Amino acid sequence: MMGGSRLNDVSCIVVHHNSPETLVHTLRALVGAGLAPTQILVVDNSTDPGQTAAAAAEGFEVVHTANRGYAAAVNDGMKQLAEAGRLLEYTLIATHESLAAPEAVLALRDELAADHTIAVAGPTLLNAGADMQVWSVGGRLSPTLKLPRHFVDADVVVDEKTVDRDWLDGAFALYRTSDLESFPLDESYFLYFEETDLHTRLNRAGKRVVWVPRARVSQRSSGIPPRLLGRNLFRMHAKLFSRFRGRFAVMFELVRATARAFLTKRGRWSDVPSIAAGWLQAERELRTATPEDQSSTSASSGSHA
């Protein structure tokens, strides 16, 4: 595949896991949005490395790695690009299902270039599986229990102004590379909450996390599995806030899941024990963590930056 670049200061990591039918479309959309294939690295942690053969055949570089989760794939990609001298001023992180509109990456890059206090910018995310309805315009942490919650006022999407957020979804986000190097993603989450953790740390360091309404990207969204909700919500609180508040936060989600199962058709009774099992798993993991594990997690806080 041939392609010129309107964005010669953007490197890109696409995390792929067992979705070859969507990967090539994602890569073609990135080229259509202004990236050259040589700027894009696919980090594949699939069970069968042969799933990326079509992407490799179209000229995209693929590196295979063990499945240690989303954050580990991103960190492996950063290391690979750095060692090859291919890290540019900005780094785009995308999942294998994201489809960027033609001007999406340019809009995000322009916002970062215009304001050096911005560490990460994210687009309006549309749900490709639900008639392209808006499913994320970034999120906030609730005042008391620090629960991650999406903003749901889709009417603001028509506003072209950049909006500060507590966190953005990790499906598609453009970072200032120096910030992503100083604040690496925490691999202990494995999947979900790692971007909430990272963006909270960036905010604490006085850096901006912004949603760019005019940038549009579509992706299917099915929500977080309940076990990982219980596990990773508690892990995030234990790291960034306190275990005490984390227990209240998970208990709130247990009550909420019970109420949804009892009152609505959308809730499932099986979610309740799954959330509890994830919470107990996190409690055990943190109790048995070695000093080396604790040191690694603390080092990922980015407090030195």
C-alpha positions as CSV (number, residue, x, y, z in Angstrom):
1,M,0.0,0.0,0.0
2,M,1.3,3.4,-0.9
3,G,0.4,6.6,1.0
4,G,1.8,10.0,1.7
5,S,1.5,11.7,5.1
6,R,-0.1,15.0,6.0
7,L,0.9,14.2,9.6
8,N,4.6,13.6,9.5
9,D,4.9,14.3,13.2
10,V,2.5,11.5,14.4
11,S,3.5,7.9,15.1
12,C,0.8,5.3,15.6
13,I,0.3,2.1,17.6
14,V,-2.6,-0.1,16.7
15,V,-3.3,-2.8,19.3
16,H,-4.7,-5.9,17.7
17,H,-6.2,-9.0,19.3
18,N,-8.1,-11.7,17.4
19,S,-10.0,-9.4,15.0
20,P,-8.4,-9.7,11.5
21,E,-11.7,-8.8,9.9
22,T,-11.6,-5.3,11.3
23,L,-7.8,-4.6,11.5
24,V,-7.2,-3.9,7.8
25,H,-10.2,-1.5,7.7
26,T,-8.8,0.3,10.7
27,L,-5.4,0.6,9.1
28,R,-6.8,1.8,5.8
29,A,-8.9,4.5,7.6
30,L,-5.7,5.7,9.3
31,V,-4.0,6.1,6.0
32,G,-7.1,7.9,4.7
33,A,-6.8,10.2,7.7
34,G,-3.3,11.2,6.7
35,L,-0.8,8.7,8.1
36,A,1.7,6.9,6.0
37,P,1.9,3.1,6.5
38,T,5.5,3.5,7.7
39,Q,4.2,5.6,10.6
40,I,2.0,2.8,11.9
41,L,3.0,-0.2,14.0
42,V,0.6,-3.0,14.7
43,V,1.2,-4.7,18.0
44,D,-0.5,-8.1,17.8
45,N,-1.1,-10.2,20.9
46,S,-3.5,-12.6,19.2
47,T,-3.6,-16.4,19.8
48,D,-2.6,-16.9,16.2
49,P,0.0,-14.6,14.7
50,G,-1.2,-15.5,11.2
51,Q,-4.2,-13.3,11.7
52,T,-2.2,-10.2,10.8
53,A,-1.0,-11.6,7.4
54,A,-3.3,-9.3,5.5
55,A,-2.1,-6.2,7.2
56,A,1.6,-7.2,6.6
57,A,0.8,-7.9,3.0
58,E,-0.5,-4.3,2.6
59,G,2.9,-2.9,3.9
60,F,2.2,-2.4,7.6
61,E,4.7,-3.4,10.1
62,V,3.5,-6.0,12.7
63,V,5.2,-7.0,15.9
64,H,3.9,-10.0,17.8
65,T,3.9,-10.1,21.6
66,A,2.5,-12.3,24.4
67,N,-1.0,-11.3,25.5
68,R,-0.2,-9.3,28.7
69,G,-3.1,-6.9,28.1
70,Y,-3.8,-3.6,26.4
71,A,-1.3,-1.4,28.4
72,A,1.5,-3.9,27.9
73,A,0.8,-3.9,24.1
74,V,1.0,-0.1,24.0
75,N,4.2,-0.1,26.1
76,D,5.8,-2.8,23.9
77,G,4.9,-0.7,20.9
78,M,6.5,2.4,22.4
79,K,9.7,0.5,23.1
80,Q,9.8,-0.9,19.6
81,L,9.3,2.5,18.0
82,A,11.8,4.1,20.3
83,E,14.5,1.5,19.5
84,A,13.9,2.0,15.8
85,G,14.1,5.8,16.1
86,R,10.5,6.0,14.8
87,L,8.8,7.8,17.7
88,L,7.6,11.2,16.6
89,E,6.4,14.2,18.5
90,Y,2.9,12.8,18.9
91,T,1.7,9.2,19.3
92,L,-1.7,7.9,18.4
93,I,-3.0,4.8,20.2
94,A,-5.8,3.0,18.5
95,T,-7.6,-0.3,18.9
96,H,-8.2,-2.7,16.0
97,E,-11.9,-1.8,15.6
98,S,-11.6,2.0,15.5
99,L,-12.4,3.7,12.2
100,A,-11.2,7.3,11.9
101,A,-13.0,9.9,9.8
102,P,-10.7,11.6,7.3
103,E,-10.0,14.7,9.4
104,A,-10.0,13.1,12.8
105,V,-6.3,12.7,13.5
106,L,-5.5,16.1,12.0
107,A,-8.1,17.7,14.4
108,L,-6.5,16.0,17.4
109,R,-3.0,16.9,16.3
110,D,-3.9,20.6,15.8
111,E,-5.2,20.9,19.3
112,L,-2.1,19.4,20.8
113,A,0.1,21.6,18.7
114,A,-1.7,24.7,19.6
115,D,-1.5,24.2,23.4
116,H,1.5,22.6,25.1
117,T,-0.5,22.0,28.3
118,I,-2.5,19.4,26.5
119,A,-1.1,15.9,27.0
120,V,-3.9,13.9,25.3
121,A,-6.8,14.6,23.0
122,G,-9.6,12.3,22.1
123,P,-12.5,12.3,19.5
124,T,-16.2,11.9,19.6
125,L,-16.7,8.1,19.6
126,L,-19.6,6.7,17.7
127,N,-20.9,3.2,18.2
128,A,-20.7,1.4,14.9
129,G,-23.0,-1.3,16.3
130,A,-25.8,1.0,17.3
131,D,-26.6,3.1,14.3
132,M,-23.6,5.4,14.9
133,Q,-25.0,6.8,18.1
134,V,-22.5,8.7,20.3
135,W,-21.2,6.5,23.0
136,S,-18.3,8.5,24.4
137,V,-17.4,12.2,24.6
138,G,-15.0,11.5,27.4
139,G,-15.8,11.1,31.1
140,R,-15.5,12.4,34.7
141,L,-14.8,11.0,38.1
142,S,-17.8,11.3,40.5
143,P,-17.1,13.8,43.3
144,T,-17.3,11.4,46.3
145,L,-16.7,7.8,45.2
146,K,-14.5,8.7,42.2
147,L,-16.6,6.5,39.9
148,P,-15.7,6.8,36.2
149,R,-18.8,8.0,34.4
150,H,-19.3,9.0,30.7
151,F,-20.8,12.4,29.9
152,V,-24.1,11.6,28.3
153,D,-25.2,15.1,27.0
154,A,-24.7,14.3,23.3
155,D,-26.2,17.8,22.3
156,V,-22.8,19.3,23.1
157,V,-21.3,17.3,20.2
158,V,-22.3,20.1,17.8
159,D,-20.0,22.5,19.7
160,E,-16.6,22.9,18.0
161,K,-14.8,23.9,21.2
162,T,-12.3,21.7,22.9
163,V,-13.6,20.5,26.3
164,D,-11.5,19.4,29.3
165,R,-12.3,16.0,30.7
166,D,-11.1,13.9,33.6
167,W,-10.5,10.9,31.3
168,L,-11.0,9.7,27.7
169,D,-11.7,6.3,26.4
170,G,-8.6,4.4,25.3
171,A,-10.1,3.3,22.0
172,F,-8.5,6.2,20.1
173,A,-6.4,8.9,21.7
174,L,-3.5,11.1,20.6
175,Y,-0.8,11.8,23.1
176,R,2.2,14.1,23.3
177,T,4.9,11.4,23.0
178,S,7.1,12.9,25.8
179,D,4.1,12.7,28.2
180,L,3.4,9.1,27.2
181,E,7.0,8.2,27.8
182,S,7.0,9.9,31.2
183,F,3.6,8.5,32.2
184,P,3.5,4.9,30.9
185,L,0.3,2.9,31.0
186,D,0.0,0.7,34.1
187,E,0.1,-3.0,33.0
188,S,-1.5,-4.3,36.2
189,Y,-5.0,-3.6,34.9
190,F,-4.7,-5.9,31.9
191,L,-7.8,-4.5,30.3
192,Y,-10.0,-1.5,31.1
193,F,-9.3,1.4,33.5
194,E,-5.7,1.8,32.4
195,E,-6.6,5.0,30.5
196,T,-8.6,6.3,33.4
197,D,-5.6,5.7,35.6
198,L,-3.3,7.4,33.2
199,H,-5.4,10.4,32.5
200,T,-6.0,11.0,36.2
201,R,-2.2,11.0,36.7
202,L,-1.8,13.4,33.8
203,N,-4.4,15.7,35.3
204,R,-2.7,15.6,38.7
205,A,0.5,16.7,37.0
206,G,-1.2,19.8,35.7
207,K,-1.6,18.5,32.2
208,R,-4.8,18.8,30.2
209,V,-6.9,15.9,28.9
210,V,-9.3,17.1,26.2
211,W,-12.2,16.0,24.1
212,V,-12.2,17.4,20.5
213,P,-15.8,17.3,19.3
214,R,-15.2,17.8,15.6
215,A,-12.9,14.7,15.5
216,R,-15.1,11.6,14.7
217,V,-14.1,8.0,15.2
218,S,-16.4,4.9,15.1
219,Q,-16.0,1.7,17.0
220,R,-18.3,-1.0,18.4
221,S,-18.8,-0.8,22.2
222,S,-20.2,-3.5,24.4
223,G,-19.1,-2.2,27.9
224,I,-16.8,-3.6,30.5
225,P,-17.2,-7.2,31.8
226,P,-18.5,-7.1,35.4
227,R,-15.6,-9.1,36.8
228,L,-13.1,-6.6,35.4
229,L,-15.3,-3.7,36.7
230,G,-15.0,-5.1,40.3
231,R,-11.3,-5.9,40.0
232,N,-10.0,-2.8,38.2
233,L,-12.2,-0.3,40.0
234,F,-10.8,-1.4,43.3
235,R,-7.2,-1.5,41.9
236,M,-7.5,2.0,40.6
237,H,-8.8,3.3,44.0
238,A,-6.1,1.4,45.9
239,K,-3.5,3.1,43.7
240,L,-4.8,6.6,43.2
241,F,-7.1,7.2,46.2
242,S,-7.5,4.6,49.0
243,R,-8.6,1.1,49.5
244,F,-11.2,2.3,52.0
245,R,-12.9,4.5,49.4
246,G,-12.4,1.7,46.8
247,R,-14.4,-0.7,48.8
248,F,-17.3,1.7,49.0
249,A,-17.0,2.4,45.3
250,V,-17.3,-1.3,44.4
251,M,-20.1,-1.8,46.9
252,F,-22.0,1.0,45.2
253,E,-21.6,-0.8,41.9
254,L,-22.8,-4.0,43.5
255,V,-26.0,-2.3,44.7
256,R,-26.4,-0.6,41.3
257,A,-26.1,-4.0,39.5
258,T,-28.6,-5.5,41.9
259,A,-31.1,-2.7,41.3
260,R,-30.6,-3.0,37.5
261,A,-31.3,-6.7,37.6
262,F,-34.3,-6.3,39.8
263,L,-35.9,-3.3,38.0
264,T,-34.8,-3.4,34.4
265,K,-34.5,-5.9,31.6
266,R,-30.9,-4.7,30.9
267,G,-29.5,-5.9,34.2
268,R,-28.4,-9.5,34.8
269,W,-28.3,-11.2,38.2
270,S,-25.0,-12.9,37.2
271,D,-23.3,-9.5,37.1
272,V,-23.6,-9.2,40.9
273,P,-21.4,-12.2,41.9
274,S,-19.0,-11.4,39.0
275,I,-18.4,-7.9,40.3
276,A,-17.8,-9.3,43.8
277,A,-15.5,-12.0,42.5
278,G,-13.4,-9.3,40.6
279,W,-13.2,-7.2,43.8
280,L,-12.1,-10.2,45.9
281,Q,-9.5,-11.1,43.3
282,A,-8.0,-7.6,43.4
283,E,-7.9,-7.7,47.2
284,R,-6.0,-11.0,47.1
285,E,-3.6,-9.6,44.4
286,L,-2.8,-6.5,46.4
287,R,-2.3,-8.5,49.6
288,T,0.2,-10.9,47.9
289,A,2.0,-8.4,45.7
290,T,5.8,-8.6,46.0
291,P,7.9,-5.6,46.8
292,E,9.0,-5.7,43.2
293,D,5.4,-5.6,42.0
294,Q,4.6,-2.6,44.3
295,S,7.7,-0.8,43.1
296,S,6.8,-1.3,39.5
297,T,3.3,0.0,40.0
298,S,4.6,3.0,41.9
299,A,7.1,3.7,39.1
300,S,4.3,3.9,36.6
301,S,2.7,6.8,38.4
302,G,4.8,9.3,36.5
303,S,5.4,11.4,39.5
304,H,9.0,12.0,38.4
305,A,7.8,14.0,35.3
